[in-house]
Amino acid sequence: NSFGLGDFKAPKVLGDIVESIAGAIFLDKVLDTTKVWEVFQPLLQPMVTPETLPMHPVRELQERCQQQAEGLEYKASRTGNMATVEVYVDGVQIGFAQNPQKKMAQKLAARNALVILKEKEAEETKADGVSNGDGAAGKKNGNQTFTRQT
């Protein structure tokens, strides 16, 4: 999978331990599954679930740009064993990353672009709060380049 956990498997003994504990609680509480859940829910809450799993940066940036009706473009190049990926939103470079693996460079560049966009949105929101009413606070910047390198 995209997060690098696709080949990860918990040891079978761990599953056996959890199953044994759940079975013991179930039998101790006279076959009451709600009691088992009361014990296990607080233990399982800090775990990653589909709802709490962060979205892949490339997907998050794609969806954000679609919602905002902004053009998104990736430009990739390779020099020796280093891949370079630049991210452009509406023709303005906002993300950049280098990595030996192109997919990782794209992921890092998308993450950097998201950080820049979120910082810019926070600044615009703050500026809208102190705007003098001329409507200039929420406009897009012209040909500025916003980059963050990792």
Biotite code that builds the C-alpha atoms (Angstrom):
import biotite.structure as struc

atoms = struc.array([
    struc.Atom([0.000, 0.000, 0.000], chain_id="A", res_id=1, res_name="ASN", atom_name="CA", element="C"),
    struc.Atom([0.999, 3.646, -0.273], chain_id="A", res_id=2, res_name="SER", atom_name="CA", element="C"),
    struc.Atom([2.007, 3.985, 3.360], chain_id="A", res_id=3, res_name="PHE", atom_name="CA", element="C"),
    struc.Atom([4.563, 1.175, 3.307], chain_id="A", res_id=4, res_name="GLY", atom_name="CA", element="C"),
    struc.Atom([2.552, -1.101, 5.607], chain_id="A", res_id=5, res_name="LEU", atom_name="CA", element="C"),
    struc.Atom([1.312, -3.504, 2.945], chain_id="A", res_id=6, res_name="GLY", atom_name="CA", element="C"),
    struc.Atom([3.686, -6.327, 3.857], chain_id="A", res_id=7, res_name="ASP", atom_name="CA", element="C"),
    struc.Atom([3.444, -5.813, 7.621], chain_id="A", res_id=8, res_name="PHE", atom_name="CA", element="C"),
    struc.Atom([1.803, -8.639, 9.537], chain_id="A", res_id=9, res_name="LYS", atom_name="CA", element="C"),
    struc.Atom([1.437, -8.949, 13.290], chain_id="A", res_id=10, res_name="ALA", atom_name="CA", element="C"),
    struc.Atom([2.826, -12.155, 14.780], chain_id="A", res_id=11, res_name="PRO", atom_name="CA", element="C"),
    struc.Atom([0.219, -14.908, 15.125], chain_id="A", res_id=12, res_name="LYS", atom_name="CA", element="C"),
    struc.Atom([0.952, -15.161, 18.831], chain_id="A", res_id=13, res_name="VAL", atom_name="CA", element="C"),
    struc.Atom([-0.241, -11.568, 19.303], chain_id="A", res_id=14, res_name="LEU", atom_name="CA", element="C"),
    struc.Atom([-3.624, -12.403, 17.803], chain_id="A", res_id=15, res_name="GLY", atom_name="CA", element="C"),
    struc.Atom([-3.816, -15.521, 19.961], chain_id="A", res_id=16, res_name="ASP", atom_name="CA", element="C"),
    struc.Atom([-3.143, -13.472, 23.112], chain_id="A", res_id=17, res_name="ILE", atom_name="CA", element="C"),
    struc.Atom([-5.838, -10.914, 22.280], chain_id="A", res_id=18, res_name="VAL", atom_name="CA", element="C"),
    struc.Atom([-8.295, -13.698, 21.472], chain_id="A", res_id=19, res_name="GLU", atom_name="CA", element="C"),
    struc.Atom([-7.519, -15.480, 24.756], chain_id="A", res_id=20, res_name="SER", atom_name="CA", element="C"),
    struc.Atom([-8.043, -12.324, 26.806], chain_id="A", res_id=21, res_name="ILE", atom_name="CA", element="C"),
    struc.Atom([-11.305, -11.554, 25.018], chain_id="A", res_id=22, res_name="ALA", atom_name="CA", element="C"),
    struc.Atom([-12.490, -15.134, 25.582], chain_id="A", res_id=23, res_name="GLY", atom_name="CA", element="C"),
    struc.Atom([-11.608, -15.009, 29.277], chain_id="A", res_id=24, res_name="ALA", atom_name="CA", element="C"),
    struc.Atom([-13.508, -11.736, 29.761], chain_id="A", res_id=25, res_name="ILE", atom_name="CA", element="C"),
    struc.Atom([-16.454, -13.114, 27.771], chain_id="A", res_id=26, res_name="PHE", atom_name="CA", element="C"),
    struc.Atom([-16.668, -16.215, 29.975], chain_id="A", res_id=27, res_name="LEU", atom_name="CA", element="C"),
    struc.Atom([-16.054, -14.270, 33.197], chain_id="A", res_id=28, res_name="ASP", atom_name="CA", element="C"),
    struc.Atom([-18.850, -11.805, 32.391], chain_id="A", res_id=29, res_name="LYS", atom_name="CA", element="C"),
    struc.Atom([-21.373, -14.570, 31.650], chain_id="A", res_id=30, res_name="VAL", atom_name="CA", element="C"),
    struc.Atom([-21.267, -14.353, 27.847], chain_id="A", res_id=31, res_name="LEU", atom_name="CA", element="C"),
    struc.Atom([-21.819, -10.582, 27.771], chain_id="A", res_id=32, res_name="ASP", atom_name="CA", element="C"),
    struc.Atom([-20.153, -9.121, 24.661], chain_id="A", res_id=33, res_name="THR", atom_name="CA", element="C"),
    struc.Atom([-20.786, -5.553, 25.834], chain_id="A", res_id=34, res_name="THR", atom_name="CA", element="C"),
    struc.Atom([-18.447, -6.173, 28.781], chain_id="A", res_id=35, res_name="LYS", atom_name="CA", element="C"),
    struc.Atom([-15.736, -7.454, 26.416], chain_id="A", res_id=36, res_name="VAL", atom_name="CA", element="C"),
    struc.Atom([-16.136, -4.331, 24.297], chain_id="A", res_id=37, res_name="TRP", atom_name="CA", element="C"),
    struc.Atom([-15.974, -2.084, 27.395], chain_id="A", res_id=38, res_name="GLU", atom_name="CA", element="C"),
    struc.Atom([-12.546, -3.533, 28.172], chain_id="A", res_id=39, res_name="VAL", atom_name="CA", element="C"),
    struc.Atom([-11.175, -3.577, 24.630], chain_id="A", res_id=40, res_name="PHE", atom_name="CA", element="C"),
    struc.Atom([-12.510, -0.299, 23.222], chain_id="A", res_id=41, res_name="GLN", atom_name="CA", element="C"),
    struc.Atom([-10.207, 1.972, 25.287], chain_id="A", res_id=42, res_name="PRO", atom_name="CA", element="C"),
    struc.Atom([-7.264, -0.244, 24.335], chain_id="A", res_id=43, res_name="LEU", atom_name="CA", element="C"),
    struc.Atom([-8.080, -0.132, 20.625], chain_id="A", res_id=44, res_name="LEU", atom_name="CA", element="C"),
    struc.Atom([-8.947, 3.568, 20.284], chain_id="A", res_id=45, res_name="GLN", atom_name="CA", element="C"),
    struc.Atom([-5.357, 4.780, 19.816], chain_id="A", res_id=46, res_name="PRO", atom_name="CA", element="C"),
    struc.Atom([-4.938, 2.357, 16.928], chain_id="A", res_id=47, res_name="MET", atom_name="CA", element="C"),
    struc.Atom([-5.121, 3.411, 13.313], chain_id="A", res_id=48, res_name="VAL", atom_name="CA", element="C"),
    struc.Atom([-8.468, 2.845, 11.653], chain_id="A", res_id=49, res_name="THR", atom_name="CA", element="C"),
    struc.Atom([-9.630, 3.754, 8.149], chain_id="A", res_id=50, res_name="PRO", atom_name="CA", element="C"),
    struc.Atom([-11.239, 6.869, 9.642], chain_id="A", res_id=51, res_name="GLU", atom_name="CA", element="C"),
    struc.Atom([-8.081, 8.040, 11.437], chain_id="A", res_id=52, res_name="THR", atom_name="CA", element="C"),
    struc.Atom([-5.576, 7.023, 8.759], chain_id="A", res_id=53, res_name="LEU", atom_name="CA", element="C"),
    struc.Atom([-4.103, 10.147, 7.173], chain_id="A", res_id=54, res_name="PRO", atom_name="CA", element="C"),
    struc.Atom([-4.737, 10.582, 3.473], chain_id="A", res_id=55, res_name="MET", atom_name="CA", element="C"),
    struc.Atom([-1.780, 10.086, 1.126], chain_id="A", res_id=56, res_name="HIS", atom_name="CA", element="C"),
    struc.Atom([-0.346, 13.562, 0.348], chain_id="A", res_id=57, res_name="PRO", atom_name="CA", element="C"),
    struc.Atom([-0.645, 13.141, -3.434], chain_id="A", res_id=58, res_name="VAL", atom_name="CA", element="C"),
    struc.Atom([-4.325, 12.220, -3.118], chain_id="A", res_id=59, res_name="ARG", atom_name="CA", element="C"),
    struc.Atom([-5.005, 14.963, -0.562], chain_id="A", res_id=60, res_name="GLU", atom_name="CA", element="C"),
    struc.Atom([-3.420, 17.583, -2.833], chain_id="A", res_id=61, res_name="LEU", atom_name="CA", element="C"),
    struc.Atom([-5.340, 16.266, -5.865], chain_id="A", res_id=62, res_name="GLN", atom_name="CA", element="C"),
    struc.Atom([-8.673, 16.422, -4.026], chain_id="A", res_id=63, res_name="GLU", atom_name="CA", element="C"),
    struc.Atom([-7.900, 19.866, -2.591], chain_id="A", res_id=64, res_name="ARG", atom_name="CA", element="C"),
    struc.Atom([-7.069, 21.254, -6.022], chain_id="A", res_id=65, res_name="CYS", atom_name="CA", element="C"),
    struc.Atom([-10.215, 19.722, -7.524], chain_id="A", res_id=66, res_name="GLN", atom_name="CA", element="C"),
    struc.Atom([-12.359, 21.291, -4.789], chain_id="A", res_id=67, res_name="GLN", atom_name="CA", element="C"),
    struc.Atom([-10.704, 24.675, -5.315], chain_id="A", res_id=68, res_name="GLN", atom_name="CA", element="C"),
    struc.Atom([-10.862, 24.360, -9.132], chain_id="A", res_id=69, res_name="ALA", atom_name="CA", element="C"),
    struc.Atom([-7.092, 24.841, -9.295], chain_id="A", res_id=70, res_name="GLU", atom_name="CA", element="C"),
    struc.Atom([-4.782, 23.312, -11.867], chain_id="A", res_id=71, res_name="GLY", atom_name="CA", element="C"),
    struc.Atom([-2.288, 20.783, -10.500], chain_id="A", res_id=72, res_name="LEU", atom_name="CA", element="C"),
    struc.Atom([0.861, 19.710, -12.291], chain_id="A", res_id=73, res_name="GLU", atom_name="CA", element="C"),
    struc.Atom([3.886, 17.634, -11.317], chain_id="A", res_id=74, res_name="TYR", atom_name="CA", element="C"),
    struc.Atom([7.173, 18.032, -13.155], chain_id="A", res_id=75, res_name="LYS", atom_name="CA", element="C"),
    struc.Atom([9.721, 15.296, -12.593], chain_id="A", res_id=76, res_name="ALA", atom_name="CA", element="C"),
    struc.Atom([13.326, 15.023, -13.673], chain_id="A", res_id=77, res_name="SER", atom_name="CA", element="C"),
    struc.Atom([16.289, 12.838, -12.827], chain_id="A", res_id=78, res_name="ARG", atom_name="CA", element="C"),
    struc.Atom([19.923, 13.774, -12.379], chain_id="A", res_id=79, res_name="THR", atom_name="CA", element="C"),
    struc.Atom([22.114, 10.769, -11.731], chain_id="A", res_id=80, res_name="GLY", atom_name="CA", element="C"),
    struc.Atom([20.420, 8.705, -9.052], chain_id="A", res_id=81, res_name="ASN", atom_name="CA", element="C"),
    struc.Atom([18.327, 11.621, -7.709], chain_id="A", res_id=82, res_name="MET", atom_name="CA", element="C"),
    struc.Atom([14.744, 12.268, -8.789], chain_id="A", res_id=83, res_name="ALA", atom_name="CA", element="C"),
    struc.Atom([13.440, 15.810, -8.495], chain_id="A", res_id=84, res_name="THR", atom_name="CA", element="C"),
    struc.Atom([9.719, 16.568, -8.422], chain_id="A", res_id=85, res_name="VAL", atom_name="CA", element="C"),
    struc.Atom([8.218, 20.049, -8.546], chain_id="A", res_id=86, res_name="GLU", atom_name="CA", element="C"),
    struc.Atom([4.554, 20.739, -7.799], chain_id="A", res_id=87, res_name="VAL", atom_name="CA", element="C"),
    struc.Atom([2.697, 23.550, -9.553], chain_id="A", res_id=88, res_name="TYR", atom_name="CA", element="C"),
    struc.Atom([-0.735, 24.824, -8.611], chain_id="A", res_id=89, res_name="VAL", atom_name="CA", element="C"),
    struc.Atom([-2.254, 27.163, -11.198], chain_id="A", res_id=90, res_name="ASP", atom_name="CA", element="C"),
    struc.Atom([1.185, 27.468, -12.781], chain_id="A", res_id=91, res_name="GLY", atom_name="CA", element="C"),
    struc.Atom([2.909, 28.557, -9.554], chain_id="A", res_id=92, res_name="VAL", atom_name="CA", element="C"),
    struc.Atom([5.574, 26.279, -8.098], chain_id="A", res_id=93, res_name="GLN", atom_name="CA", element="C"),
    struc.Atom([4.684, 25.559, -4.493], chain_id="A", res_id=94, res_name="ILE", atom_name="CA", element="C"),
    struc.Atom([6.392, 22.256, -3.745], chain_id="A", res_id=95, res_name="GLY", atom_name="CA", element="C"),
    struc.Atom([9.724, 20.647, -4.400], chain_id="A", res_id=96, res_name="PHE", atom_name="CA", element="C"),
    struc.Atom([11.481, 17.475, -3.265], chain_id="A", res_id=97, res_name="ALA", atom_name="CA", element="C"),
    struc.Atom([14.374, 15.250, -4.172], chain_id="A", res_id=98, res_name="GLN", atom_name="CA", element="C"),
    struc.Atom([14.756, 11.554, -3.457], chain_id="A", res_id=99, res_name="ASN", atom_name="CA", element="C"),
    struc.Atom([16.384, 8.578, -5.183], chain_id="A", res_id=100, res_name="PRO", atom_name="CA", element="C"),
    struc.Atom([12.884, 7.127, -5.681], chain_id="A", res_id=101, res_name="GLN", atom_name="CA", element="C"),
    struc.Atom([10.567, 9.124, -7.932], chain_id="A", res_id=102, res_name="LYS", atom_name="CA", element="C"),
    struc.Atom([7.378, 8.092, -6.086], chain_id="A", res_id=103, res_name="LYS", atom_name="CA", element="C"),
    struc.Atom([8.855, 9.141, -2.751], chain_id="A", res_id=104, res_name="MET", atom_name="CA", element="C"),
    struc.Atom([9.995, 12.453, -4.242], chain_id="A", res_id=105, res_name="ALA", atom_name="CA", element="C"),
    struc.Atom([6.445, 13.017, -5.524], chain_id="A", res_id=106, res_name="GLN", atom_name="CA", element="C"),
    struc.Atom([4.979, 12.182, -2.108], chain_id="A", res_id=107, res_name="LYS", atom_name="CA", element="C"),
    struc.Atom([7.395, 14.557, -0.338], chain_id="A", res_id=108, res_name="LEU", atom_name="CA", element="C"),
    struc.Atom([6.798, 17.325, -2.883], chain_id="A", res_id=109, res_name="ALA", atom_name="CA", element="C"),
    struc.Atom([3.021, 16.954, -2.444], chain_id="A", res_id=110, res_name="ALA", atom_name="CA", element="C"),
    struc.Atom([3.408, 17.053, 1.341], chain_id="A", res_id=111, res_name="ARG", atom_name="CA", element="C"),
    struc.Atom([5.543, 20.200, 1.066], chain_id="A", res_id=112, res_name="ASN", atom_name="CA", element="C"),
    struc.Atom([2.987, 21.786, -1.247], chain_id="A", res_id=113, res_name="ALA", atom_name="CA", element="C"),
    struc.Atom([0.192, 21.013, 1.218], chain_id="A", res_id=114, res_name="LEU", atom_name="CA", element="C"),
    struc.Atom([2.152, 22.644, 4.043], chain_id="A", res_id=115, res_name="VAL", atom_name="CA", element="C"),
    struc.Atom([2.671, 25.773, 1.942], chain_id="A", res_id=116, res_name="ILE", atom_name="CA", element="C"),
    struc.Atom([-0.982, 25.880, 0.855], chain_id="A", res_id=117, res_name="LEU", atom_name="CA", element="C"),
    struc.Atom([-2.222, 25.446, 4.419], chain_id="A", res_id=118, res_name="LYS", atom_name="CA", element="C"),
    struc.Atom([0.135, 28.178, 5.668], chain_id="A", res_id=119, res_name="GLU", atom_name="CA", element="C"),
    struc.Atom([-1.020, 30.463, 2.848], chain_id="A", res_id=120, res_name="LYS", atom_name="CA", element="C"),
    struc.Atom([-4.692, 29.738, 3.614], chain_id="A", res_id=121, res_name="GLU", atom_name="CA", element="C"),
    struc.Atom([-4.107, 30.475, 7.304], chain_id="A", res_id=122, res_name="ALA", atom_name="CA", element="C"),
    struc.Atom([-2.457, 33.783, 6.393], chain_id="A", res_id=123, res_name="GLU", atom_name="CA", element="C"),
    struc.Atom([-5.312, 34.686, 4.040], chain_id="A", res_id=124, res_name="GLU", atom_name="CA", element="C"),
    struc.Atom([-7.889, 33.792, 6.671], chain_id="A", res_id=125, res_name="THR", atom_name="CA", element="C"),
    struc.Atom([-6.032, 35.934, 9.177], chain_id="A", res_id=126, res_name="LYS", atom_name="CA", element="C"),
    struc.Atom([-5.766, 38.765, 6.638], chain_id="A", res_id=127, res_name="ALA", atom_name="CA", element="C"),
    struc.Atom([-9.482, 38.491, 5.836], chain_id="A", res_id=128, res_name="ASP", atom_name="CA", element="C"),
    struc.Atom([-10.167, 39.115, 9.491], chain_id="A", res_id=129, res_name="GLY", atom_name="CA", element="C"),
    struc.Atom([-8.229, 42.400, 9.369], chain_id="A", res_id=130, res_name="VAL", atom_name="CA", element="C"),
    struc.Atom([-9.071, 43.311, 5.773], chain_id="A", res_id=131, res_name="SER", atom_name="CA", element="C"),
    struc.Atom([-10.014, 46.907, 5.148], chain_id="A", res_id=132, res_name="ASN", atom_name="CA", element="C"),
    struc.Atom([-12.921, 45.768, 3.015], chain_id="A", res_id=133, res_name="GLY", atom_name="CA", element="C"),
    struc.Atom([-11.314, 46.345, -0.402], chain_id="A", res_id=134, res_name="ASP", atom_name="CA", element="C"),
    struc.Atom([-11.478, 42.598, -1.170], chain_id="A", res_id=135, res_name="GLY", atom_name="CA", element="C"),
    struc.Atom([-7.734, 42.292, -1.691], chain_id="A", res_id=136, res_name="ALA", atom_name="CA", element="C"),
    struc.Atom([-7.071, 39.968, 1.228], chain_id="A", res_id=137, res_name="ALA", atom_name="CA", element="C"),
    struc.Atom([-8.412, 36.777, -0.352], chain_id="A", res_id=138, res_name="GLY", atom_name="CA", element="C"),
    struc.Atom([-6.925, 37.084, -3.849], chain_id="A", res_id=139, res_name="LYS", atom_name="CA", element="C"),
    struc.Atom([-4.379, 34.653, -5.230], chain_id="A", res_id=140, res_name="LYS", atom_name="CA", element="C"),
    struc.Atom([-0.792, 35.780, -5.472], chain_id="A", res_id=141, res_name="ASN", atom_name="CA", element="C"),
    struc.Atom([0.491, 36.529, -8.956], chain_id="A", res_id=142, res_name="GLY", atom_name="CA", element="C"),
    struc.Atom([3.689, 34.800, -10.098], chain_id="A", res_id=143, res_name="ASN", atom_name="CA", element="C"),
    struc.Atom([5.231, 34.189, -6.709], chain_id="A", res_id=144, res_name="GLN", atom_name="CA", element="C"),
    struc.Atom([6.992, 30.904, -6.061], chain_id="A", res_id=145, res_name="THR", atom_name="CA", element="C"),
    struc.Atom([6.451, 29.181, -2.722], chain_id="A", res_id=146, res_name="PHE", atom_name="CA", element="C"),
    struc.Atom([8.837, 26.312, -2.054], chain_id="A", res_id=147, res_name="THR", atom_name="CA", element="C"),
    struc.Atom([9.812, 24.157, 0.853], chain_id="A", res_id=148, res_name="ARG", atom_name="CA", element="C"),
    struc.Atom([12.669, 21.730, 0.374], chain_id="A", res_id=149, res_name="GLN", atom_name="CA", element="C"),
    struc.Atom([13.333, 18.523, 2.292], chain_id="A", res_id=150, res_name="THR", atom_name="CA", element="C"),
])
